[in-house]
């Protein structure tokens, strides 16, 4: 990896981790409407990192990537990712400008400072529509 690629990957990881922090309180609300999301179209392997506005961790297996106010790309991990739903924050590393189903995320723990938790593989990205409350 060259220096520019490494820096891009690191910045992307920090941005995603920070976006998860910004929405922590909202994600922990008792709203369960996300569980009734309806799929739109066919799943895709990758999404553009630059298009991600924020994320919302829904559980140990589900992350919603908000691309715009009207477009949500859901990633259902193939396996449960320990503590993801509790911590609600993660980072990723990629050498591309896209986040893909072959990439992994790492859970960030806050125990008096950030530390790394489980690393888990992503699944395909499925556009979904979440019903209004």
SULCORSUL-V268475 format. One record per backbone hydrogen bond with DSSP energy under -0.5 kcal/mol. CO is the residue of the C=O (numbers start at 1). NH is the residue of the N-H. Records with the same first field share a line. If there is no record, write none. Layout:
CO: NH ; NH
This chain:
2: 6
3: 7
4: 8
5: 9
6: 10
7: 11
8: 12
9: 13
10: 14
11: 15
12: 16
13: 17
14: 18
15: 19
16: 20
17: 21
18: 22
19: 23
21: 24
23: 27
24: 28
26: 29
32: 35
33: 36
34: 37
38: 129
44: 125
45: 101
47: 99
48: 51
49: 52
51: 53
54: 66
56: 58 ; 64
60: 81
61: 77
62: 58 ; 59
63: 65 ; 75
64: 56 ; 66
65: 67 ; 73
66: 53 ; 54
70: 72
71: 67 ; 68
72: 74 ; 128
73: 65
74: 76 ; 126
75: 63 ; 77
80: 82
81: 84
82: 118
83: 87
84: 88
89: 108
91: 106
97: 49 ; 50
98: 100
99: 47
100: 103
103: 122
104: 93
105: 120
106: 91
107: 109 ; 117
109: 111 ; 115
113: 111
115: 109
118: 107
120: 105
124: 76 ; 126
125: 44
126: 74
127: 40
128: 72
129: 38 ; 131
